[in-house]
Amino acid sequence: MQTIAVTGGSGKLGVRVVEELLNQGFRVVSLDERRSDKLNCRQIQTDLSDFGQVVSGLQGAGAVLHLAAIPAPLGYTNTHIFANNVLSTYHILEAASLLGIPKVAACSSESAYGFAWASKPFAPQYVPVDEAHPLLPQECYGLSKQAGELAGAMFHRRTGMQVIALRYSMIVAPHEYEKHAVTDPERYTRILWSYIDIRDAAQAGIAALRFDGGGFHALNITSDDTLSDWPTERLLDRFFPELKDRRVSFEGREAVVSNNLAKQVLNWSPAYSWTSA
């Protein structure tokens, strides 16, 4: 039975992932600065900015799911957010390479594209937004995610380690849907109405750990639909009239951010929507 190390195991997504990994028969160790009474696994209080603690915490792991991060450019200084997110990711990758751990899946974000937190809002260059779209962040959080992905690609080149960067959209738990104003399309314009149910987010992380194809992959992890009750074509007409490069005709409420590559690479598909939560 393989041991999976989950960083940020006490967090919102971490708790869900740990529970599901245990249900699927894995041994799990959680590396987090705080302990959680919601976890039924070994927990190691770990400061991921301390490389020695990271190496020690990852001993015996067969793969790593790195979820620990400051999740938005809020509540901390820009320098702290960037340093925390980038250094923790680098330490995980460096420690995994030294310990011979062959797989790391890391929590990236659609914020790497730059739309969500831009001081000067801008439209996508084309839609649907896929992984080939340029990353154009204007702030520390999106930049930290871009830097983490670059580090993952570098470690794959250097060591052959399989690294998958999961570009999660806004993660929503079932009980949270009622507070999201799907009838107010302007509210989610900056994130392109993109979201992912926490149950699907957890399954995507586990699918990345099960994947055996090697390489470095950055993958959008998003729902098949938008967090809006408007048809997608209407959303684009209203909020991005300058966007002329539409590479598909959107059907109904089809997502603006494409998850097709994640489906192909991971053999994963989202099963949940706000319409049926």
Long-range contacts (C-beta under 8 A, 24 or more apart in sequence): 1-25, 1-26, 1-27, 2-26, 2-27, 2-62, 2-63, 3-27, 3-28, 3-29, 3-60, 3-61, 3-62, 4-28, 4-29, 4-61, 4-62, 4-63, 4-64, 4-65, 4-209, 5-29, 5-30, 5-31, 5-57, 5-58, 5-61, 5-63, 5-64, 5-65, 6-30, 6-31, 6-64, 6-65, 6-67, 7-31, 7-32, 7-46, 7-48, 7-64, 7-65, 7-66, 7-67, 7-68, 7-88, 7-92, 8-32, 8-66, 8-67, 8-68, 8-69, 8-107, 9-36, 9-39, 9-41, 9-43, 9-67, 10-34, 10-35, 10-36, 10-38, 10-39, 10-43, 11-67, 11-68, 12-171, 12-173, 12-198, 13-67, 13-107, 13-168, 13-171, 13-198, 13-201, 13-202, 13-205, 14-67, 14-68, 15-39, 16-198, 16-199, 16-201, 16-202, 17-65, 17-67, 17-202, 17-205, 17-206, 20-202, 20-203, 20-206, 21-206, 24-206, 29-57, 29-60, 29-61, 31-57, 31-58, 31-68, 32-68, 48-87, 48-88, 48-91, 48-92, 49-83, 49-84, 49-87, 49-88, 49-91, 51-91, 51-94, 51-95, 54-91, 54-92, 54-95, 55-95, 55-98, 55-99, 58-92, 58-95, 58-96, 58-99, 58-101, 59-99, 61-99, 61-101, 62-101, 62-102, 62-103, 63-101, 63-102, 63-103, 63-104, 63-105, 63-209, 64-92, 64-96, 64-101, 64-103, 64-104, 64-105, 65-104, 65-105, 65-106, 65-205, 65-206, 65-208, 65-209, 66-92, 66-104, 66-105, 66-106, 66-107, 67-107, 67-205, 68-107, 69-107, 69-144, 70-141, 72-111, 72-117, 72-141, 73-117, 73-139, 73-140, 73-141, 78-139, 78-140, 79-140, 81-140, 81-141, 81-144, 82-140, 82-141, 82-143, 82-144, 82-147, 84-144, 85-141, 85-144, 85-145, 85-147, 85-148, 86-144, 86-147, 86-148, 86-151, 89-147, 89-148, 89-151, 89-152, 90-148, 90-151, 93-151, 93-152, 93-155, 93-161, 93-163, 94-155, 96-155, 96-161, 97-155, 97-158, 97-159, 97-161, 101-161, 102-161, 102-162, 103-161, 103-162, 103-163, 103-164, 103-209, 103-211, 104-152, 104-155, 104-161, 104-162, 104-163, 104-164, 105-163, 105-164, 105-165, 105-166, 105-205, 105-208, 105-209, 106-148, 106-152, 106-163, 106-164, 106-165, 106-166, 107-166, 107-168, 107-205, 108-145, 108-148, 108-149, 108-165, 108-166, 108-167, 108-168, 108-218, 109-141, 109-142, 109-145, 109-167, 109-168, 110-167, 110-168, 110-169, 110-191, 110-192, 110-194, 110-220, 110-222, 110-257, 111-137, 111-141, 111-142, 111-145, 112-137, 112-142, 112-145, 112-146, 112-149, 112-167, 113-137, 113-142, 114-138, 114-142, 115-190, 115-191, 115-192, 116-142, 116-190, 116-191, 117-141, 117-142, 117-190, 118-190, 121-190, 123-240, 123-242, 123-243, 124-192, 124-240, 124-243, 124-256, 125-245, 126-243, 126-245, 126-246, 126-247, 127-236, 127-243, 127-245, 127-246, 127-247, 127-248, 127-256, 128-247, 128-248, 128-250, 128-255, 128-256, 128-257, 128-258, 129-192, 129-220, 129-256, 129-257, 129-258, 130-220, 130-258, 130-260, 130-261, 131-167, 131-218, 131-219, 131-220, 131-261, 149-218, 152-216, 152-218, 153-216, 156-215, 156-216, 157-216, 160-214, 162-211, 162-212, 162-213, 162-214, 162-215, 162-216, 163-216, 163-217, 164-208, 164-211, 164-216, 164-217, 164-218, 164-219, 164-265, 164-266, 165-216, 165-217, 165-218, 165-219, 166-204, 166-205, 166-208, 166-219, 166-221, 167-218, 167-219, 167-220, 167-221, 168-196, 168-201, 168-204, 168-221, 168-222, 169-194, 169-195, 169-196, 169-220, 169-221, 169-222, 169-223, 169-257, 170-194, 170-195, 170-196, 170-227, 171-195, 171-196, 171-197, 171-198, 171-201, 172-196, 172-197, 172-198, 172-227, 172-274, 173-197, 173-198, 174-198, 174-199, 174-272, 174-277, 177-274, 177-277, 180-227, 180-274, 182-227, 182-228, 182-229, 182-274, 183-229, 185-228, 185-230, 185-235, 185-238, 185-239, 186-239, 188-226, 188-227, 188-228, 189-239, 192-226, 192-256, 192-257, 193-226, 193-227, 193-228, 193-232, 193-235, 193-255, 193-256, 194-222, 194-223, 194-226, 194-227, 194-255, 194-256, 194-257, 195-222, 195-223, 195-226, 195-227, 195-274, 196-221, 196-222, 196-223, 196-270, 197-223, 197-270, 197-271, 197-272, 197-273, 197-274, 197-277, 199-271, 199-272, 200-270, 200-271, 200-272, 203-268, 203-271, 204-262, 204-266, 204-268, 207-266, 207-267, 207-268, 208-266, 211-265, 211-266, 213-265, 217-261, 217-265, 219-259, 219-261, 219-262, 219-265, 219-266, 220-257, 220-258, 220-259, 220-261, 220-262, 221-259, 221-262, 222-255, 222-257, 222-258, 222-259, 222-270, 223-255, 223-259, 223-270, 223-272, 223-273, 224-254, 224-255, 224-259, 224-269, 224-270, 224-273, 225-252, 225-253, 225-254, 225-255, 225-273, 225-274, 225-275, 226-253, 226-254, 226-255, 226-256, 227-274, 228-253, 229-253, 232-256
